[in-house]
Amino acid sequence: MAYDVNNFVIDRVLRGMMLSAADDSIMWSINQITNPSLSCSTETQDAVDMLGSPIMTFERAKTVEFSGENSLFDLGLYAAQAGTEKEVATSTKKLIVPTFEEIELGATPEAAVTLKHKPVGQIREIHVLNGDSTLGTRYKNGSSASATDFVHTSGATQLTPPTGLEKGSVLFVIYEYETENAVSVTNSANNYPKAGRFMLEVLGCDVCDQTTLIHAYVVMNNAKLTSDSEIGFATDSTHNFTIKANQAYCDRGRQLVSIIIPKED
């Protein structure tokens, strides 16, 4: 008996991924998709009479796109939107990263303090933090500690505070250091997302048999992630994305998207 499903009850989207058009290797994948939506629109052109009244409407072109939000900020997805790759530091390929360091001065506030990391270059300025964590007095790097200067030599982990500060004062220091424990994604003006094959896995069941789970697959054989994104930095922010389907131009069927539901083994 032929396997036939008509009504499909959707539970949730399990994952989505983009595969390389060259070798089907996975370019990126996400598994925290919320608010998924597949939309199709059609361009039309009206034939009108001499008075401009429509006689009939012709459909000229279809566009299909899938949009959604990842509930977590995903660096792999952001790298794909930026048209680049996530860079992972190693012992042989370290990354230069920034840090904001707060240093509380001890019983001898004019004694040298030790930074957490070895700065790249020389620290040019530091500040004292006010009680509300805003930046207070600015101090510049000098040849000797004074009421206006601190001392830091290039690449040193020691810093001599300015004079006149009290025990418990907090210094705010910004610098960069080199590490093998970091990741980075850079969005450049001349890089754009790569096209590929997008596949979405959806979990659900037949409306007549809710005990049997079904996996449906949404497939765009010629798809491209758009560069458009809006990254929120609040706890409840999501990471939005849009994927547009292009027709498989060399295919006579000009396929845009397929929804495939195989019978479960």
MARPA-8630 format. One record per residue (C-alpha): residue number from 1; z, x, y. Coordinates in pm, 1 decimal. Each point is the difference from the previous one (the first is absolute). Layout:
<rs>
<r><nr>NUM</nr><w>Z</w><u>X</u><v>Y</v></r>
...
</rs>
This chain:
<rs>
<r><nr>1</nr><w>0.0</w><u>0.0</u><v>0.0</v></r>
<r><nr>2</nr><w>-97.7</w><u>137.3</u><v>338.8</v></r>
<r><nr>3</nr><w>282.0</w><u>113.4</u><v>223.0</v></r>
<r><nr>4</nr><w>-4.9</w><u>-205.1</u><v>319.3</v></r>
<r><nr>5</nr><w>248.6</w><u>-10.0</u><v>287.6</v></r>
<r><nr>6</nr><w>-39.0</w><u>-226.3</u><v>299.7</v></r>
<r><nr>7</nr><w>331.5</w><u>-47.8</u><v>176.9</v></r>
<r><nr>8</nr><w>189.3</w><u>326.0</u><v>47.0</v></r>
<r><nr>9</nr><w>363.0</w><u>6.7</u><v>113.0</v></r>
<r><nr>10</nr><w>64.7</w><u>321.0</u><v>193.0</v></r>
<r><nr>11</nr><w>333.9</w><u>170.5</u><v>-41.9</v></r>
<r><nr>12</nr><w>-54.0</w><u>316.2</u><v>204.7</v></r>
<r><nr>13</nr><w>-228.6</w><u>292.5</u><v>64.0</v></r>
<r><nr>14</nr><w>101.8</w><u>295.8</u><v>-213.9</v></r>
<r><nr>15</nr><w>-204.2</w><u>282.2</u><v>150.5</v></r>
<r><nr>16</nr><w>-314.3</w><u>95.9</u><v>183.3</v></r>
<r><nr>17</nr><w>-195.1</w><u>323.5</u><v>-9.9</v></r>
<r><nr>18</nr><w>-313.8</w><u>164.0</u><v>131.5</v></r>
<r><nr>19</nr><w>-213.2</w><u>196.8</u><v>-244.6</v></r>
<r><nr>20</nr><w>-248.4</w><u>269.5</u><v>88.8</v></r>
<r><nr>21</nr><w>-363.6</w><u>-108.8</u><v>-11.4</v></r>
<r><nr>22</nr><w>-86.5</w><u>341.9</u><v>-141.9</v></r>
<r><nr>23</nr><w>226.8</w><u>25.2</u><v>-305.3</v></r>
<r><nr>24</nr><w>237.3</w><u>-302.4</u><v>-0.9</v></r>
<r><nr>25</nr><w>300.0</w><u>221.4</u><v>76.7</v></r>
<r><nr>26</nr><w>278.2</w><u>-182.4</u><v>182.1</v></r>
<r><nr>27</nr><w>-11.8</w><u>77.7</u><v>372.9</v></r>
<r><nr>28</nr><w>313.9</w><u>-198.0</u><v>88.0</v></r>
<r><nr>29</nr><w>209.9</w><u>-284.0</u><v>-136.8</v></r>
<r><nr>30</nr><w>271.4</w><u>-238.9</u><v>121.2</v></r>
<r><nr>31</nr><w>235.4</w><u>-230.9</u><v>-189.3</v></r>
<r><nr>32</nr><w>208.7</w><u>-177.5</u><v>265.1</v></r>
<r><nr>33</nr><w>-262.3</w><u>-243.9</u><v>130.0</v></r>
<r><nr>34</nr><w>110.2</w><u>-308.9</u><v>191.6</v></r>
<r><nr>35</nr><w>-201.7</w><u>-274.9</u><v>171.8</v></r>
<r><nr>36</nr><w>-321.6</w><u>81.9</u><v>-190.0</v></r>
<r><nr>37</nr><w>-308.6</w><u>-192.5</u><v>108.2</v></r>
<r><nr>38</nr><w>-364.9</w><u>4.6</u><v>-103.2</v></r>
<r><nr>39</nr><w>-230.5</w><u>-149.7</u><v>262.5</v></r>
<r><nr>40</nr><w>-372.4</w><u>-68.0</u><v>7.7</v></r>
<r><nr>41</nr><w>-204.3</w><u>-94.1</u><v>304.9</v></r>
<r><nr>42</nr><w>-366.8</w><u>-75.0</u><v>49.2</v></r>
<r><nr>43</nr><w>-229.5</w><u>52.3</u><v>296.9</v></r>
<r><nr>44</nr><w>-223.2</w><u>-297.1</u><v>70.8</v></r>
<r><nr>45</nr><w>-303.8</w><u>-74.9</u><v>209.7</v></r>
<r><nr>46</nr><w>-101.7</w><u>-347.6</u><v>110.7</v></r>
<r><nr>47</nr><w>-357.0</w><u>-125.0</u><v>18.7</v></r>
<r><nr>48</nr><w>-25.1</w><u>-227.9</u><v>304.7</v></r>
<r><nr>49</nr><w>-253.1</w><u>-236.0</u><v>147.8</v></r>
<r><nr>50</nr><w>-139.6</w><u>10.1</u><v>352.9</v></r>
<r><nr>51</nr><w>320.5</w><u>-153.9</u><v>135.7</v></r>
<r><nr>52</nr><w>219.6</w><u>251.9</u><v>-171.6</v></r>
<r><nr>53</nr><w>130.8</w><u>-245.4</u><v>-257.2</v></r>
<r><nr>54</nr><w>71.3</w><u>163.3</u><v>-340.2</v></r>
<r><nr>55</nr><w>-243.8</w><u>-96.0</u><v>-271.4</v></r>
<r><nr>56</nr><w>141.5</w><u>211.5</u><v>-278.7</v></r>
<r><nr>57</nr><w>220.2</w><u>304.5</u><v>-48.7</v></r>
<r><nr>58</nr><w>-94.8</w><u>315.6</u><v>-185.2</v></r>
<r><nr>59</nr><w>257.2</w><u>243.4</u><v>-139.4</v></r>
<r><nr>60</nr><w>-93.5</w><u>359.2</u><v>72.5</v></r>
<r><nr>61</nr><w>277.6</w><u>236.3</u><v>-110.0</v></r>
<r><nr>62</nr><w>337.0</w><u>1.8</u><v>-174.2</v></r>
<r><nr>63</nr><w>296.9</w><u>218.5</u><v>73.2</v></r>
<r><nr>64</nr><w>299.4</w><u>38.8</u><v>-228.7</v></r>
<r><nr>65</nr><w>326.4</w><u>176.7</u><v>73.5</v></r>
<r><nr>66</nr><w>339.5</w><u>35.3</u><v>-159.4</v></r>
<r><nr>67</nr><w>304.3</w><u>40.8</u><v>220.2</v></r>
<r><nr>68</nr><w>370.0</w><u>32.7</u><v>-61.4</v></r>
<r><nr>69</nr><w>313.8</w><u>189.0</u><v>83.7</v></r>
<r><nr>70</nr><w>188.8</w><u>258.7</u><v>-196.9</v></r>
<r><nr>71</nr><w>367.7</w><u>-85.5</u><v>26.3</v></r>
<r><nr>72</nr><w>79.6</w><u>372.7</u><v>27.2</v></r>
<r><nr>73</nr><w>-160.5</w><u>262.0</u><v>220.1</v></r>
<r><nr>74</nr><w>-231.1</w><u>186.8</u><v>-237.2</v></r>
<r><nr>75</nr><w>-111.8</w><u>351.7</u><v>92.8</v></r>
<r><nr>76</nr><w>-287.3</w><u>-8.5</u><v>-248.7</v></r>
<r><nr>77</nr><w>-136.3</w><u>-319.8</u><v>154.3</v></r>
<r><nr>78</nr><w>45.1</w><u>136.4</u><v>352.1</v></r>
<r><nr>79</nr><w>-184.1</w><u>319.3</u><v>-96.9</v></r>
<r><nr>80</nr><w>-287.5</w><u>-208.8</u><v>-138.0</v></r>
<r><nr>81</nr><w>-12.4</w><u>-203.6</u><v>321.5</v></r>
<r><nr>82</nr><w>-10.0</w><u>325.3</u><v>194.9</v></r>
<r><nr>83</nr><w>-283.1</w><u>133.1</u><v>-215.9</v></r>
<r><nr>84</nr><w>203.6</w><u>294.4</u><v>-124.1</v></r>
<r><nr>85</nr><w>248.3</w><u>90.5</u><v>-274.2</v></r>
<r><nr>86</nr><w>374.8</w><u>31.8</u><v>-13.2</v></r>
<r><nr>87</nr><w>95.9</w><u>365.2</u><v>28.2</v></r>
<r><nr>88</nr><w>285.1</w><u>112.2</u><v>-225.9</v></r>
<r><nr>89</nr><w>166.7</w><u>331.3</u><v>81.2</v></r>
<r><nr>90</nr><w>41.6</w><u>264.3</u><v>-270.7</v></r>
<r><nr>91</nr><w>151.7</w><u>345.9</u><v>-19.9</v></r>
<r><nr>92</nr><w>-342.7</w><u>149.6</u><v>67.2</v></r>
<r><nr>93</nr><w>-110.8</w><u>-257.2</u><v>256.6</v></r>
<r><nr>94</nr><w>292.6</w><u>-82.6</u><v>222.4</v></r>
<r><nr>95</nr><w>-0.6</w><u>-253.6</u><v>281.6</v></r>
<r><nr>96</nr><w>135.5</w><u>45.6</u><v>351.2</v></r>
<r><nr>97</nr><w>225.9</w><u>-295.8</u><v>76.2</v></r>
<r><nr>98</nr><w>213.0</w><u>-107.4</u><v>298.9</v></r>
<r><nr>99</nr><w>372.6</w><u>-62.8</u><v>-0.3</v></r>
<r><nr>100</nr><w>255.5</w><u>-143.5</u><v>242.6</v></r>
<r><nr>101</nr><w>327.5</w><u>180.0</u><v>-60.3</v></r>
<r><nr>102</nr><w>342.1</w><u>-90.0</u><v>143.5</v></r>
<r><nr>103</nr><w>259.8</w><u>276.2</u><v>5.4</v></r>
<r><nr>104</nr><w>365.2</w><u>-66.6</u><v>83.7</v></r>
<r><nr>105</nr><w>172.8</w><u>296.5</u><v>160.0</v></r>
<r><nr>106</nr><w>327.2</w><u>120.1</u><v>-150.8</v></r>
<r><nr>107</nr><w>324.1</w><u>142.8</u><v>133.7</v></r>
<r><nr>108</nr><w>-191.2</w><u>290.3</u><v>153.0</v></r>
<r><nr>109</nr><w>-287.8</w><u>-186.1</u><v>167.3</v></r>
<r><nr>110</nr><w>-168.8</w><u>315.4</u><v>129.7</v></r>
<r><nr>111</nr><w>-30.9</w><u>152.5</u><v>-350.8</v></r>
<r><nr>112</nr><w>-343.4</w><u>20.2</u><v>-159.9</v></r>
<r><nr>113</nr><w>-95.9</w><u>-292.4</u><v>-223.8</v></r>
<r><nr>114</nr><w>-224.6</w><u>-2.0</u><v>-306.0</v></r>
<r><nr>115</nr><w>-300.6</w><u>-229.5</u><v>-20.5</v></r>
<r><nr>116</nr><w>-80.0</w><u>-186.2</u><v>-323.0</v></r>
<r><nr>117</nr><w>-348.5</w><u>151.5</u><v>-17.7</v></r>
<r><nr>118</nr><w>-185.4</w><u>306.1</u><v>119.8</v></r>
<r><nr>119</nr><w>-202.6</w><u>-104.8</u><v>305.3</v></r>
<r><nr>120</nr><w>-364.8</w><u>87.6</u><v>37.0</v></r>
<r><nr>121</nr><w>-8.2</w><u>190.7</u><v>328.6</v></r>
<r><nr>122</nr><w>255.7</w><u>-24.6</u><v>277.2</v></r>
<r><nr>123</nr><w>198.8</w><u>-304.0</u><v>106.7</v></r>
<r><nr>124</nr><w>-79.7</w><u>-61.2</u><v>368.2</v></r>
<r><nr>125</nr><w>265.7</w><u>-251.9</u><v>99.5</v></r>
<r><nr>126</nr><w>300.4</w><u>-190.9</u><v>-127.4</v></r>
<r><nr>127</nr><w>209.3</w><u>-290.5</u><v>131.6</v></r>
<r><nr>128</nr><w>356.7</w><u>-120.3</u><v>-18.9</v></r>
<r><nr>129</nr><w>29.3</w><u>-352.7</u><v>-139.5</v></r>
<r><nr>130</nr><w>182.7</w><u>-257.8</u><v>205.9</v></r>
<r><nr>131</nr><w>253.0</w><u>-231.4</u><v>-161.5</v></r>
<r><nr>132</nr><w>-268.3</w><u>-267.8</u><v>-45.3</v></r>
<r><nr>133</nr><w>-233.0</w><u>251.0</u><v>-170.6</v></r>
<r><nr>134</nr><w>-231.6</w><u>25.9</u><v>300.1</v></r>
<r><nr>135</nr><w>-112.3</w><u>343.7</u><v>114.5</v></r>
<r><nr>136</nr><w>229.7</w><u>167.9</u><v>247.6</v></r>
<r><nr>137</nr><w>-16.1</w><u>337.3</u><v>172.4</v></r>
<r><nr>138</nr><w>-305.3</w><u>211.8</u><v>-78.9</v></r>
<r><nr>139</nr><w>34.1</w><u>371.2</u><v>-70.0</v></r>
<r><nr>140</nr><w>-278.8</w><u>257.1</u><v>-15.5</v></r>
<r><nr>141</nr><w>-35.0</w><u>306.3</u><v>-219.8</v></r>
<r><nr>142</nr><w>112.6</w><u>316.5</u><v>179.0</v></r>
<r><nr>143</nr><w>82.9</w><u>363.1</u><v>-61.1</v></r>
<r><nr>144</nr><w>374.1</w><u>-72.0</u><v>-2.1</v></r>
<r><nr>145</nr><w>219.9</w><u>-308.5</u><v>-23.9</v></r>
<r><nr>146</nr><w>104.7</w><u>-152.4</u><v>332.6</v></r>
<r><nr>147</nr><w>75.7</w><u>-334.3</u><v>159.4</v></r>
<r><nr>148</nr><w>-373.9</w><u>-77.6</u><v>-3.2</v></r>
<r><nr>149</nr><w>-133.5</w><u>206.8</u><v>-292.3</v></r>
<r><nr>150</nr><w>39.6</w><u>29.7</u><v>-376.3</v></r>
<r><nr>151</nr><w>-136.6</w><u>280.9</u><v>-217.5</v></r>
<r><nr>152</nr><w>-241.6</w><u>-24.0</u><v>-292.2</v></r>
<r><nr>153</nr><w>-240.1</w><u>264.9</u><v>-123.2</v></r>
<r><nr>154</nr><w>-325.5</w><u>-84.8</u><v>-176.9</v></r>
<r><nr>155</nr><w>52.2</w><u>-100.3</u><v>-363.9</v></r>
<r><nr>156</nr><w>377.0</w><u>51.8</u><v>4.6</v></r>
<r><nr>157</nr><w>239.2</w><u>-250.2</u><v>-158.5</v></r>
<r><nr>158</nr><w>274.4</w><u>90.3</u><v>249.7</v></r>
<r><nr>159</nr><w>29.2</w><u>-164.2</u><v>341.7</v></r>
<r><nr>160</nr><w>250.6</w><u>92.4</u><v>269.5</v></r>
<r><nr>161</nr><w>106.4</w><u>-307.7</u><v>202.6</v></r>
<r><nr>162</nr><w>24.7</w><u>-0.7</u><v>379.6</v></r>
<r><nr>163</nr><w>338.0</w><u>72.0</u><v>157.2</v></r>
<r><nr>164</nr><w>239.6</w><u>-257.4</u><v>139.6</v></r>
<r><nr>165</nr><w>-25.1</w><u>-256.1</u><v>-282.1</v></r>
<r><nr>166</nr><w>303.9</w><u>-148.8</u><v>-169.7</v></r>
<r><nr>167</nr><w>100.5</w><u>-31.2</u><v>-364.3</v></r>
<r><nr>168</nr><w>-168.6</w><u>-305.5</u><v>-152.1</v></r>
<r><nr>169</nr><w>-303.4</w><u>16.2</u><v>227.6</v></r>
<r><nr>170</nr><w>-318.6</w><u>-81.6</u><v>-191.4</v></r>
<r><nr>171</nr><w>-319.5</w><u>198.7</u><v>49.4</v></r>
<r><nr>172</nr><w>-334.6</w><u>-168.2</u><v>-61.9</v></r>
<r><nr>173</nr><w>-261.1</w><u>248.0</u><v>-122.7</v></r>
<r><nr>174</nr><w>-369.9</w><u>-66.6</u><v>-74.2</v></r>
<r><nr>175</nr><w>-202.3</w><u>254.2</u><v>-194.7</v></r>
<r><nr>176</nr><w>-252.9</w><u>39.9</u><v>-280.4</v></r>
<r><nr>177</nr><w>44.8</w><u>182.2</u><v>-329.5</v></r>
<r><nr>178</nr><w>-203.6</w><u>78.3</u><v>-310.8</v></r>
<r><nr>179</nr><w>80.7</w><u>-169.4</u><v>-330.9</v></r>
<r><nr>180</nr><w>-133.7</w><u>-58.9</u><v>-349.5</v></r>
<r><nr>181</nr><w>178.3</w><u>-337.4</u><v>-19.2</v></r>
<r><nr>182</nr><w>-196.2</w><u>-243.6</u><v>214.2</v></r>
<r><nr>183</nr><w>-302.3</w><u>-230.3</u><v>5.1</v></r>
<r><nr>184</nr><w>-235.1</w><u>-71.9</u><v>288.4</v></r>
<r><nr>185</nr><w>-285.6</w><u>-232.5</u><v>92.7</v></r>
<r><nr>186</nr><w>-216.4</w><u>72.9</u><v>303.0</v></r>
<r><nr>187</nr><w>-220.5</w><u>-263.1</u><v>161.8</v></r>
<r><nr>188</nr><w>-289.6</w><u>175.4</u><v>174.7</v></r>
<r><nr>189</nr><w>-263.9</w><u>-151.1</u><v>225.5</v></r>
<r><nr>190</nr><w>-290.7</w><u>122.0</u><v>-214.7</v></r>
<r><nr>191</nr><w>114.4</w><u>-116.2</u><v>-345.4</v></r>
<r><nr>192</nr><w>-61.1</w><u>-344.6</u><v>-149.6</v></r>
<r><nr>193</nr><w>73.7</w><u>-178.9</u><v>-329.0</v></r>
<r><nr>194</nr><w>-223.7</w><u>60.0</u><v>-300.4</v></r>
<r><nr>195</nr><w>-179.4</w><u>-278.8</u><v>-183.2</v></r>
<r><nr>196</nr><w>70.3</w><u>-63.3</u><v>-366.2</v></r>
<r><nr>197</nr><w>69.6</w><u>-262.6</u><v>-263.5</v></r>
<r><nr>198</nr><w>299.7</w><u>-219.7</u><v>75.2</v></r>
<r><nr>199</nr><w>189.1</w><u>-169.2</u><v>-284.2</v></r>
<r><nr>200</nr><w>290.3</w><u>-242.5</u><v>30.1</v></r>
<r><nr>201</nr><w>219.1</w><u>-111.3</u><v>-290.5</v></r>
<r><nr>202</nr><w>153.6</w><u>-347.7</u><v>27.8</v></r>
<r><nr>203</nr><w>261.2</w><u>-145.0</u><v>-234.8</v></r>
<r><nr>204</nr><w>-1.3</w><u>-371.7</u><v>-77.3</v></r>
<r><nr>205</nr><w>-36.7</w><u>-258.4</u><v>-272.3</v></r>
<r><nr>206</nr><w>-213.3</w><u>-295.0</u><v>-108.2</v></r>
<r><nr>207</nr><w>122.8</w><u>-325.6</u><v>154.7</v></r>
<r><nr>208</nr><w>-1.4</w><u>-155.4</u><v>-348.7</v></r>
<r><nr>209</nr><w>189.5</w><u>285.8</u><v>-167.2</v></r>
<r><nr>210</nr><w>270.0</w><u>153.0</u><v>216.1</v></r>
<r><nr>211</nr><w>140.7</w><u>203.6</u><v>-288.6</v></r>
<r><nr>212</nr><w>-307.1</w><u>221.6</u><v>-21.5</v></r>
<r><nr>213</nr><w>-48.6</w><u>253.6</u><v>277.6</v></r>
<r><nr>214</nr><w>-347.6</w><u>74.4</u><v>132.2</v></r>
<r><nr>215</nr><w>-122.6</w><u>304.5</u><v>188.6</v></r>
<r><nr>216</nr><w>-283.5</w><u>-67.5</u><v>242.7</v></r>
<r><nr>217</nr><w>-200.4</w><u>274.9</u><v>166.9</v></r>
<r><nr>218</nr><w>-167.8</w><u>-10.0</u><v>339.9</v></r>
<r><nr>219</nr><w>-277.4</w><u>260.3</u><v>10.4</v></r>
<r><nr>220</nr><w>-202.8</w><u>122.3</u><v>297.0</v></r>
<r><nr>221</nr><w>-248.7</w><u>255.6</u><v>-127.0</v></r>
<r><nr>222</nr><w>-98.4</w><u>116.0</u><v>348.3</v></r>
<r><nr>223</nr><w>303.8</w><u>-25.7</u><v>225.2</v></r>
<r><nr>224</nr><w>141.6</w><u>181.7</u><v>297.6</v></r>
<r><nr>225</nr><w>346.8</w><u>8.7</u><v>149.2</v></r>
<r><nr>226</nr><w>-2.1</w><u>-46.2</u><v>375.4</v></r>
<r><nr>227</nr><w>167.9</w><u>246.7</u><v>235.1</v></r>
<r><nr>228</nr><w>183.0</w><u>-282.7</u><v>175.7</v></r>
<r><nr>229</nr><w>374.0</w><u>2.4</u><v>-62.0</v></r>
<r><nr>230</nr><w>321.7</w><u>-85.0</u><v>176.2</v></r>
<r><nr>231</nr><w>305.8</w><u>188.5</u><v>-117.1</v></r>
<r><nr>232</nr><w>336.3</w><u>-149.4</u><v>87.0</v></r>
<r><nr>233</nr><w>314.4</w><u>211.1</u><v>-21.8</v></r>
<r><nr>234</nr><w>256.4</w><u>-276.8</u><v>-43.1</v></r>
<r><nr>235</nr><w>176.0</w><u>-58.5</u><v>-333.0</v></r>
<r><nr>236</nr><w>-193.5</w><u>-320.2</u><v>-63.4</v></r>
<r><nr>237</nr><w>-337.2</w><u>133.5</u><v>118.4</v></r>
<r><nr>238</nr><w>-297.9</w><u>-3.3</u><v>-235.4</v></r>
<r><nr>239</nr><w>-308.0</w><u>219.8</u><v>-32.0</v></r>
<r><nr>240</nr><w>-315.0</w><u>-207.9</u><v>52.0</v></r>
<r><nr>241</nr><w>-346.1</w><u>81.9</u><v>-132.9</v></r>
<r><nr>242</nr><w>-347.7</w><u>-153.5</u><v>-23.7</v></r>
<r><nr>243</nr><w>-275.9</w><u>76.3</u><v>-250.3</v></r>
<r><nr>244</nr><w>-355.5</w><u>-113.0</u><v>62.9</v></r>
<r><nr>245</nr><w>-249.1</w><u>-57.0</u><v>-279.9</v></r>
<r><nr>246</nr><w>-354.1</w><u>123.4</u><v>52.2</v></r>
<r><nr>247</nr><w>-280.9</w><u>-127.7</u><v>-212.7</v></r>
<r><nr>248</nr><w>-117.3</w><u>219.3</u><v>-285.4</v></r>
<r><nr>249</nr><w>-333.0</w><u>43.0</u><v>173.2</v></r>
<r><nr>250</nr><w>-187.1</w><u>158.8</u><v>-290.5</v></r>
<r><nr>251</nr><w>119.3</w><u>-274.3</u><v>-235.1</v></r>
<r><nr>252</nr><w>-235.0</w><u>-298.8</u><v>-14.9</v></r>
<r><nr>253</nr><w>302.7</w><u>-230.3</u><v>-11.8</v></r>
<r><nr>254</nr><w>137.6</w><u>145.5</u><v>326.7</v></r>
<r><nr>255</nr><w>354.3</w><u>-41.9</u><v>-133.1</v></r>
<r><nr>256</nr><w>285.3</w><u>-12.9</u><v>251.1</v></r>
<r><nr>257</nr><w>309.1</w><u>-90.4</u><v>-201.5</v></r>
<r><nr>258</nr><w>83.3</w><u>-119.8</u><v>-351.2</v></r>
<r><nr>259</nr><w>312.9</w><u>-175.4</u><v>-128.9</v></r>
<r><nr>260</nr><w>34.4</w><u>75.1</u><v>-371.6</v></r>
<r><nr>261</nr><w>254.1</w><u>-156.3</u><v>-237.6</v></r>
<r><nr>262</nr><w>-12.3</w><u>142.4</u><v>-352.6</v></r>
<r><nr>263</nr><w>186.7</w><u>-153.7</u><v>-293.4</v></r>
<r><nr>264</nr><w>326.2</w><u>177.0</u><v>-70.9</v></r>
<r><nr>265</nr><w>25.0</w><u>177.9</u><v>-336.2</v></r>
</rs>
